[in-house]
Every structure is written in C-alpha cells, then in structure tokens.
C-alpha cells in the first residue's frame, strides 16, 4: 500500500489548509462528493498507521519463514 503524502500547511484568516495525496487503494474507499472533516482525517490516518504496522509484521514473518526456514 502506498503512503499518504501531505503538502506543507498554509493558512488564511480563518482556516488551516494542506493538500493530501492518497494512494489509489485508499482513495477509492472514500466519498467523492464531499470533503472530510478533521475527525474523519484523523481516523483515516490512525487506520492507515495500524494497517502499515500489520503489513510490516506480516512481511517480516513471511521473510523469516521463507528465507530463514523458521
């Protein structure tokens, strides 16, 4: 799974902004007709971090099993 990429933050008198580029496999799961609020973004970030940890653990186990015969 690709990584989420963030632009630098920029501001106006009211809001803080940043552009976010999502990997296609994440983008296809999100609604196309609205912007996500802060809570939705934080949930997405946490879920993505958890998935990356699991993926890394599985990759490591597969490597050790296939390469080292463990």
FENPEFEN-V765321 format. One record per residue. N is the residue number from 1. RES is the residue in three letters. D_FIRST is the distance of its C-alpha to the first C-alpha in Angstrom with 1 decimal. Layout:
{{N RES D_FIRST} {N RES D_FIRST}}
//
This chain:
{{1 UNK 0.0} {2 UNK 3.8} {3 UNK 6.7} {4 UNK 9.5} {5 UNK 12.5} {6 UNK 16.0} {7 UNK 19.4} {8 UNK 22.5} {9 UNK 24.4} {10 UNK 27.5} {11 UNK 30.3} {12 UNK 33.3} {13 UNK 36.2} {14 UNK 34.4} {15 UNK 30.6} {16 UNK 27.7} {17 UNK 25.0} {18 UNK 21.8} {19 UNK 19.4} {20 UNK 15.7} {21 UNK 13.2} {22 UNK 10.2} {23 UNK 7.2} {24 UNK 8.9} {25 UNK 7.2} {26 UNK 8.5} {27 UNK 11.5} {28 UNK 12.8} {29 UNK 13.3} {30 UNK 15.5} {31 UNK 19.2} {32 UNK 20.2} {33 UNK 23.8} {34 UNK 23.7} {35 UNK 22.4} {36 UNK 20.9} {37 UNK 23.2} {38 UNK 22.7} {39 UNK 22.4} {40 UNK 19.7} {41 UNK 17.6} {42 UNK 18.3} {43 UNK 17.3} {44 UNK 13.9} {45 UNK 13.4} {46 UNK 14.8} {47 UNK 12.7} {48 UNK 9.4} {49 UNK 11.1} {50 UNK 12.3} {51 UNK 9.1} {52 UNK 7.9} {53 UNK 11.5} {54 UNK 11.7} {55 UNK 8.8} {56 UNK 10.7} {57 UNK 13.9} {58 UNK 13.2} {59 UNK 12.3} {60 UNK 15.5} {61 UNK 17.6} {62 UNK 16.7} {63 UNK 17.7} {64 UNK 20.8} {65 UNK 21.8} {66 UNK 21.5} {67 UNK 22.6} {68 UNK 25.1} {69 UNK 26.3} {70 UNK 26.0}}
//
